[in-house]
Amino acid sequence: MDLDDIEQDLPAHVNIVPLLDVLFALLTFFIMSTLFLTRSEGLPVNLPKASTAKQQQVPTRITITVDEKEQVSLNRKPIAVDDLTAQVRTLVGSNPEVLVIINADEKVDYGRVVAVMDRVRQVEGAKLAIATQR
């Protein structure tokens, strides 16, 4: 019995374990990379829920965030409520299709949100929206 006879007795097989390792590594890479593609425009707050919420499709957006400490931010930059109208008016400019989204934490006082909304309504051409969760 020589070496050629021994090799002929062994069935041919393909080891797929390294292939599965590579596939799982690629799958993990693509899953992790898509998690970073989500775009968050406001600061993180706990939004209230609304069953009638729907997605707004407007090209230009301005985000005003009122966090749980009732601090107001315009496009992630802290701002005083008194300066809000002038800053929003500057950002709106002559664009008639600007959506101003208010991200207010559900624990924020109702009066604080109304004050922010009142400042935004003073700007002509700004459409107002309130962010919610489904």
Sine and cosine of phi, psi and omega as CSV:
sin_phi,cos_phi,sin_psi,cos_psi,sin_omega,cos_omega
0.00,0.00,0.85,-0.52,-0.01,-1.00
-0.95,-0.31,-0.07,-1.00,-0.10,-0.99
-0.91,0.41,-0.55,0.83,0.00,-1.00
-0.91,0.42,-0.58,0.81,0.01,-1.00
-0.93,0.37,-0.60,0.80,-0.01,-1.00
-0.92,0.38,-0.67,0.74,-0.01,-1.00
-0.92,0.40,-0.49,0.87,0.00,-1.00
-0.97,0.26,-0.42,0.91,-0.01,-1.00
-0.98,0.22,-0.41,0.91,-0.02,-1.00
-0.99,0.17,0.77,-0.64,0.03,-1.00
-0.95,0.31,0.54,-0.84,0.02,-1.00
-0.98,0.21,0.69,-0.72,0.03,-1.00
-0.54,-0.84,0.38,-0.92,0.03,-1.00
-0.91,-0.42,0.79,-0.61,0.02,-1.00
-0.99,0.12,0.93,-0.36,-0.08,-1.00
-0.99,-0.11,-0.02,1.00,-0.02,-1.00
-0.87,0.50,-0.72,0.69,0.04,-1.00
-0.89,0.45,-0.55,0.83,0.03,-1.00
-0.91,0.42,-0.68,0.74,0.03,-1.00
-0.90,0.43,-0.62,0.78,0.04,-1.00
-0.88,0.48,-0.68,0.74,0.01,-1.00
-0.92,0.40,-0.67,0.74,0.00,-1.00
-0.90,0.44,-0.68,0.74,0.03,-1.00
-0.92,0.39,-0.59,0.81,0.05,-1.00
-0.90,0.43,-0.68,0.74,0.05,-1.00
-0.90,0.43,-0.69,0.72,0.02,-1.00
-0.87,0.49,-0.70,0.72,0.03,-1.00
-0.88,0.47,-0.67,0.74,0.02,-1.00
-0.87,0.49,-0.73,0.68,-0.03,-1.00
-0.93,0.37,-0.60,0.80,0.05,-1.00
-0.91,0.42,-0.72,0.69,-0.02,-1.00
-0.92,0.40,-0.62,0.78,-0.02,-1.00
-0.94,0.35,-0.54,0.84,0.02,-1.00
-0.95,0.30,-0.41,0.91,0.04,-1.00
-0.91,0.41,-0.48,0.88,-0.02,-1.00
-1.00,0.05,-0.05,1.00,-0.01,-1.00
-1.00,0.07,-0.20,0.98,0.00,-1.00
-0.94,0.35,0.60,-0.80,-0.08,-1.00
-0.93,-0.36,0.87,-0.50,0.06,-1.00
-0.94,-0.33,0.87,-0.49,-0.10,-0.99
-1.00,-0.04,-0.41,0.91,-0.02,-1.00
-0.94,-0.35,0.03,-1.00,0.10,-1.00
-0.98,0.22,0.43,-0.90,-0.05,-1.00
-0.94,0.35,0.86,-0.52,0.07,-1.00
-0.66,-0.75,0.32,-0.95,0.07,-1.00
-1.00,0.03,0.96,-0.27,-0.05,-1.00
-0.98,0.19,0.55,-0.83,0.10,-1.00
-0.95,0.30,0.31,-0.95,-0.02,-1.00
-0.99,-0.10,0.55,-0.84,0.05,-1.00
-0.56,-0.83,0.80,-0.59,-0.04,-1.00
-0.96,0.27,-0.34,0.94,-0.02,-1.00
-0.99,-0.16,0.22,0.97,-0.03,-1.00
-0.91,0.41,0.60,-0.80,0.08,-1.00
-0.60,-0.80,0.42,-0.91,-0.05,-1.00
-0.96,0.29,0.73,-0.69,0.05,-1.00
-0.99,-0.12,0.73,-0.69,0.03,-1.00
-0.91,-0.42,1.00,0.00,0.02,-1.00
-0.75,-0.66,0.68,-0.73,-0.11,-0.99
-0.89,0.45,-0.68,0.73,-0.07,-1.00
-0.96,-0.28,0.76,-0.65,-0.03,-1.00
-0.78,-0.63,0.62,-0.78,0.15,-0.99
-0.84,-0.54,0.76,-0.65,-0.06,-1.00
-0.93,-0.37,0.82,-0.58,0.09,-1.00
-0.92,-0.39,0.82,-0.57,-0.04,-1.00
-0.91,-0.41,0.73,-0.68,0.13,-0.99
-0.88,-0.47,0.95,-0.32,-0.07,-1.00
-0.99,0.14,0.00,-1.00,-0.09,-1.00
-0.91,0.41,-0.32,0.95,0.08,-1.00
-1.00,-0.01,0.15,0.99,0.01,-1.00
0.89,0.45,0.47,0.88,0.10,-0.99
-1.00,0.01,0.72,-0.70,-0.08,-1.00
-0.99,-0.15,0.68,-0.73,0.05,-1.00
-0.76,-0.65,0.63,-0.78,0.06,-1.00
-0.92,-0.40,0.91,-0.42,-0.07,-1.00
0.77,0.64,0.75,0.66,0.06,-1.00
0.95,0.32,0.17,0.99,0.03,-1.00
-0.91,-0.42,0.79,-0.61,-0.01,-1.00
-0.86,0.52,0.61,-0.79,-0.03,-1.00
-0.50,-0.87,0.48,-0.88,0.09,-1.00
-0.99,0.15,0.54,-0.84,-0.02,-1.00
-0.88,0.48,-0.57,0.82,-0.01,-1.00
-0.91,0.42,-0.47,0.88,-0.01,-1.00
-1.00,0.01,-0.05,1.00,-0.12,-0.99
-0.90,0.44,-0.70,0.71,-0.06,-1.00
-0.87,0.49,-0.73,0.69,-0.03,-1.00
-0.91,0.42,-0.67,0.75,-0.02,-1.00
-0.93,0.37,-0.66,0.75,0.04,-1.00
-0.92,0.40,-0.65,0.76,0.03,-1.00
-0.87,0.49,-0.63,0.77,0.03,-1.00
-0.91,0.41,-0.69,0.73,-0.01,-1.00
-0.93,0.36,-0.58,0.81,0.00,-1.00
-0.94,0.35,-0.71,0.71,-0.01,-1.00
0.87,0.50,-0.78,-0.62,0.01,-1.00
-0.97,-0.25,0.16,0.99,-0.02,-1.00
-0.98,0.21,0.89,-0.46,-0.03,-1.00
-0.99,0.17,-0.18,0.98,-0.07,-1.00
-0.93,-0.36,0.85,0.53,0.02,-1.00
-0.95,-0.32,0.77,-0.64,0.04,-1.00
-0.96,-0.28,0.84,-0.54,0.05,-1.00
-0.98,-0.19,0.91,-0.41,-0.05,-1.00
-0.98,-0.19,0.79,-0.61,0.04,-1.00
-0.98,-0.22,0.90,-0.44,0.11,-0.99
-0.98,-0.18,0.98,-0.18,-0.01,-1.00
-0.91,-0.41,0.76,-0.64,0.06,-1.00
-0.88,0.48,0.57,-0.82,-0.06,-1.00
-0.91,0.40,-0.27,0.96,0.00,-1.00
-1.00,0.00,-0.08,1.00,-0.03,-1.00
-0.95,0.32,0.60,-0.80,0.03,-1.00
-0.88,0.48,0.69,-0.72,-0.03,-1.00
-0.84,0.55,-0.62,0.79,-0.01,-1.00
-0.90,0.44,-0.57,0.82,0.00,-1.00
-0.92,0.39,-0.66,0.75,0.02,-1.00
-0.92,0.39,-0.65,0.76,0.02,-1.00
-0.90,0.43,-0.61,0.79,0.03,-1.00
-0.89,0.45,-0.66,0.75,0.04,-1.00
-0.91,0.42,-0.70,0.72,0.01,-1.00
-0.88,0.47,-0.63,0.77,0.00,-1.00
-0.89,0.46,-0.65,0.76,0.02,-1.00
-0.91,0.42,-0.63,0.78,-0.02,-1.00
-0.94,0.33,-0.61,0.80,-0.01,-1.00
-0.91,0.42,-0.33,0.95,0.03,-1.00
-0.96,0.28,-0.22,0.98,-0.02,-1.00
-1.00,-0.07,0.85,-0.53,0.02,-1.00
-0.95,0.31,0.66,-0.75,0.04,-1.00
1.00,0.00,-0.17,0.98,0.00,-1.00
-1.00,0.04,0.83,-0.56,0.08,-1.00
-1.00,-0.10,0.68,-0.73,-0.12,-0.99
-0.97,-0.23,0.68,-0.73,0.08,-1.00
-0.64,-0.77,0.50,-0.87,0.04,-1.00
-0.89,-0.45,0.80,-0.60,-0.03,-1.00
-0.97,0.23,0.69,-0.73,0.05,-1.00
-0.66,-0.76,0.14,-0.99,0.12,-0.99
-0.96,-0.30,0.45,-0.89,0.11,-0.99
-0.99,0.16,0.00,0.00,0.00,0.00
